[in-house]
Amino acid sequence: MEPPRSSGVGIDNSGEYSPEIAETLRFEEEIQSLIHPSSFDGSAAPTGGGSFTALLGLPANQAVELLHDSGAREPLASRIRVGGHPVHRPFHLPLDCSSAFPSNATLVDRAARFSVFAAEGSPASSSGRLKAEPQDSDSPPLDPIPTGPAKRKDTGRSKCDVRLSLSFKSQAKATAKKSKNAEENTDGDKLPYVHVRARRGQATDNHSLAERARREKINVRMKLLQELVPGCSKITGTALVLDEIINHVQTLQRQVEFLSMRLAAVNPRIDFSSLDSYLSAECGPVTVRNGPGGVVVDPSLWPTDATAEATRRLLVPQFWHIDLVPPQLQPQQSLTTWERDGAAHSQLLPNPTTSLFLYDPANSGNANVPHLTAKLKTAEDRALNL
Amino acid sequence: MGVIDIMDAKGTSSLGNPNPNILTPHPSKSSVAIRFLRVLSLVRHTASSSPSSRACRIRRAACSCMAYSAGPRRAWSRALLRKLVRRRRKPPRRDLPRPAAIIRRRRPVGGDRLEVALRRVVPGGAGMEYCRLLEEAADYVKCLVMQVRLMQSIVDFESHVHSVNKRSEIDPGDRN
């Protein structure tokens, strides 16, 4: 029943304990990492325990219980901190604490591993911890062997109960102050965690880390959505924001439908060829500016829709000359409604005197068709180079 | 420099993105406009039966233009196109592989009422994680806004032209 030493989750009797216990074990190791600097030798255990109680805000008796465990772990800790030289202090451990060894070993392993993560400040100690790993794996096997597994179970379970209550309590009391304390401690110590700040009562479990990261991601995206949807930034509360977003999307979809109905209902008498003349009457010699040749042949963004595009192109060639006037023709008046939109307001009310595409029908008349096609080709080349 | 740059700038500035990494910058509006206009003219010039069917077609064209402009990297655009293709009863196009689908961290649970509603609204929202859903929703909203603006401007333009036409009809001085 040796617990796997190299495994990430050190469970005493695997299968018996719930993930909360794993969390508590991690919690323990976090505490351990906290007491490492504060406790230099075994005599410092009470002070370590004192800091314990200060941090945890627990009644003293539970802290004392913890102290037993921490006392059991202390020599290991001190051994580690010495560096690469594992000083084999005698393990003055009461027998009932010996069952803590397997968990201790795994805890220490995990502590070492986690400190490896954050080992930017002090590579020395991290290497020390790394070296301590194999040492730890060596030494504890000696001790738990004499203890019967049943006894280990009982004591282990009681200890786990303590840890459970501890963890739950601390999780319940994960106040800002404690998190600040923890953060200060971890900051002040030596190796602040690189990526994630392990808050008080929130274990440094891989799962909780991932969950926290995921929550952060979700929050970021929610903020993005809030900014996109107008009027959402004032609303507090995820539910209302989501409601607003859903409403907005539905509104937009309805708008698209409505506008498509309007577009369909427009009298087909007004087709683009006649639009030419109207526009020439209305707007005078203006051009369509389509940027540096980006639009004429809109190269299909996707490889898949080439066929559809090709068919469309074949079917409607004549409109190209009308729709797309290459930029060289007349560069002066080159406003489109979108520019105007951007300039004016977010809502769309284009100035009706400026058309959507400002045409230069005088130039794009039939006489200039070959000229235009040539220009289209050059624009196409440029578009392909884009 | 060009309309495209202005439109791009406008697009990104109007959104006020804190994280430009999440929302990929869209190709310029003009590409969507060109595509849509092409399709629109095509729809109008093919003999169509009723305004309602034409409206349907136009709506689908609008959606497809939106989806094309968004690009294949967006799940919602692929889903949208899939839906449209299915409706047209054509052979389905190649789907680009979704890397997110292979690594499924969490199964989409239909617990939250709002989340379910969001999934229903955003195309392709059913098979995504919540995180991804929010991303896609943001992109979808952006595209929708762009599409709505485009169509609105076309409608306004045409209504204006129509009014001009009426005026020019009344006024016999035709400057053809």
Contacts between the chains, C-beta under 8 A, distances in Angstrom:
chain1	res1	chain2	res2	distance
A	214	B	131	6.4
A	217	B	131	5.1
A	218	B	130	6.4
A	218	B	131	5.5
A	218	B	134	6.5
A	220	B	18	7.8
A	220	B	19	6.2
A	220	B	22	7.3
A	221	B	22	6.6
A	221	B	131	6.5
A	221	B	134	3.7
A	221	B	135	5.7
A	221	B	138	6.7
A	222	B	134	6.3
A	223	B	18	6.8
A	224	B	17	7.0
A	224	B	18	7.0
A	224	B	19	6.4
A	224	B	22	6.2
A	224	B	23	6.8
A	224	B	134	7.6
A	224	B	138	5.1
A	225	B	134	6.1
A	225	B	137	6.1
A	225	B	138	5.1
A	225	B	141	7.2
A	227	B	15	6.7
A	227	B	16	5.4
A	227	B	17	7.5
A	227	B	18	7.5
A	228	B	15	6.3
A	228	B	138	5.6
A	228	B	141	5.0
A	228	B	142	6.5
A	228	B	145	8.0
A	229	B	141	6.6
A	239	B	114	6.0
A	242	B	114	4.1
A	242	B	115	7.5
A	242	B	117	7.9
A	242	B	118	6.4
A	243	B	114	6.4
A	245	B	118	7.1
A	245	B	137	6.6
A	245	B	141	7.4
A	246	B	114	6.9
A	246	B	117	5.1
A	246	B	118	5.6
A	246	B	121	5.6
A	248	B	141	6.8
A	249	B	121	4.9
A	249	B	122	6.9
A	249	B	137	7.1
A	249	B	140	6.9
A	249	B	141	6.1
A	249	B	144	6.8
A	250	B	121	6.1
A	252	B	141	7.1
A	252	B	144	4.1
A	252	B	145	6.6
A	252	B	148	5.7
A	253	B	121	7.6
A	253	B	144	7.0
A	255	B	148	4.9
A	255	B	152	7.9
A	256	B	59	6.3
A	256	B	62	5.6
A	256	B	63	7.4
A	256	B	144	6.9
A	256	B	147	6.1
A	256	B	148	6.0
A	256	B	151	6.7
A	257	B	55	7.7
A	257	B	59	5.5
A	259	B	62	7.8
A	259	B	148	6.8
A	259	B	151	4.0
A	259	B	152	6.1
A	259	B	155	5.8
A	260	B	55	5.2
A	260	B	56	7.8
A	260	B	58	4.0
A	260	B	59	3.9
A	260	B	61	7.9
A	260	B	62	5.7
A	260	B	151	6.9
A	261	B	51	7.4
A	261	B	52	7.8
A	261	B	55	4.3
A	261	B	58	8.0
A	261	B	59	8.0
A	262	B	155	5.2
A	263	B	40	6.6
A	263	B	55	7.6
A	263	B	58	5.3
A	263	B	151	6.6
A	263	B	154	6.6
A	263	B	155	6.1
A	263	B	158	7.7
A	264	B	43	7.8
A	264	B	51	4.9
A	264	B	52	7.6
A	264	B	54	3.8
A	264	B	55	3.9
A	264	B	57	7.7
A	264	B	58	5.2
A	265	B	51	5.1
A	265	B	55	7.3
A	266	B	155	7.7
A	266	B	158	5.5
A	266	B	159	7.9
A	266	B	162	7.4
A	267	B	162	7.4
A	268	B	44	5.4
A	268	B	45	7.9
A	270	B	158	6.5
A	270	B	161	6.5
A	270	B	162	6.1
A	270	B	165	6.8
A	271	B	41	7.5
A	271	B	44	6.6
A	271	B	45	6.7
A	272	B	41	5.9
A	274	B	165	7.9
A	275	B	161	5.9
A	277	B	175	7.4
A	277	B	176	5.1
A	278	B	161	5.1
A	278	B	164	5.4
A	278	B	165	5.5
A	278	B	168	6.8
A	279	B	161	7.0
A	280	B	175	7.1
A	281	B	164	7.0
A	281	B	168	6.0
A	281	B	175	4.8
A	282	B	161	7.4
A	282	B	164	5.1
A	289	B	2	6.7
A	289	B	3	5.0
A	290	B	2	7.7
A	290	B	3	6.5
A	290	B	4	7.6
A	290	B	30	5.8
A	290	B	34	7.8
A	291	B	1	7.7
A	291	B	2	3.3
A	291	B	3	4.9
A	291	B	4	3.5
A	291	B	5	7.1
A	291	B	28	6.9
A	291	B	30	6.3
A	292	B	1	7.0
A	292	B	2	5.1
A	292	B	4	7.3
A	294	B	2	7.4
A	294	B	4	5.2
A	294	B	28	6.5
A	294	B	30	6.7
A	294	B	31	6.9
A	295	B	4	7.8
A	295	B	28	7.9
A	295	B	30	4.8
A	295	B	31	5.8
A	295	B	34	4.9
A	296	B	34	8.0
A	298	B	31	5.0
A	298	B	34	5.5
A	298	B	35	6.0
A	300	B	68	7.5
A	301	B	27	6.7
A	301	B	31	8.0
A	301	B	68	6.1
A	301	B	69	7.2
A	301	B	71	5.5
A	301	B	72	7.4
A	302	B	68	6.6
A	302	B	71	7.2
A	302	B	72	5.1
A	304	B	72	7.7
A	304	B	93	4.5
A	304	B	94	5.4
A	305	B	68	6.3
A	305	B	93	7.3
A	312	B	38	5.7
A	312	B	39	6.9
A	312	B	42	6.0
A	315	B	42	6.0
A	316	B	38	5.9
A	316	B	41	5.7
A	316	B	42	5.4
A	316	B	45	7.4
A	319	B	37	7.9
A	319	B	38	7.1
A	319	B	41	5.1
A	323	B	34	6.8
A	323	B	37	5.7
A	323	B	38	7.5
A	323	B	41	8.0
A	324	B	34	6.8
A	327	B	2	7.4
A	334	B	3	6.9
A	336	B	3	5.7
A	336	B	30	7.9
A	337	B	153	4.7
A	337	B	156	8.0
A	337	B	157	7.3
A	338	B	3	7.4
A	338	B	6	7.9
A	338	B	7	5.4
A	338	B	10	7.2
A	338	B	29	5.7
A	338	B	149	7.3
A	338	B	153	7.3
A	339	B	3	6.6
A	339	B	6	5.4
A	339	B	7	7.2
A	339	B	10	7.6
A	341	B	10	7.5
A	341	B	149	6.6
A	341	B	153	7.6
A	342	B	6	6.8
A	342	B	7	7.2
A	342	B	9	7.8
A	342	B	10	3.4
A	342	B	14	6.9
A	346	B	14	6.4
A	348	B	148	7.5
A	348	B	149	4.7
A	348	B	152	4.6
A	348	B	153	6.1
A	348	B	156	7.8
A	349	B	156	7.4
A	350	B	153	5.1
A	350	B	156	5.6
A	350	B	157	7.1
A	352	B	156	6.4
A	352	B	157	7.6
A	352	B	160	4.0
A	355	B	157	5.6
A	355	B	160	7.6
A	355	B	161	7.6
A	356	B	33	7.8
A	356	B	153	5.4
A	356	B	154	6.2
A	356	B	157	4.2
